[in-house]
């Protein structure tokens, strides 16, 4: 089994997928964490994904159908009530980067 390579930005902040109780799921660079509050940069809300059964699969393997996913524009955000933080691999990052920005 291959050892996964996890994604980081230039500031060495890890790319993570998070799930919160109130604001849903996001992918972004983890700038800081205080208890269940996290600050993300370049964060995209994961409104809908296709080609991954779970957030864990999305964070490790990415999505298979980038054109069918709905991921928002990237922003900096503080998310409260985070109940799950999943490190994201370079492989997953590459497929997430292929998802077009979902806008109205």
Number of C-alpha atoms within 10 A of each C-alpha: 3 4 5 12 13 17 19 19 13 6 8 11 16 20 28 24 25 25 21 18 12 10 12 14 21 24 26 26 26 23 17 13 13 8 10 13 15 20 17 26 19 15 23 24 20 20 13 11 22 16 15 16 10 10 21 16 15 24 26 21 21 25 26 16 15 18 12 14 21 19 24 19 13 16 13 14 16 14 21 17 15 19 12 14 21 18 19 27 21 18 18 21 23 14 16 24 12 13 18 15 14 14 8 4
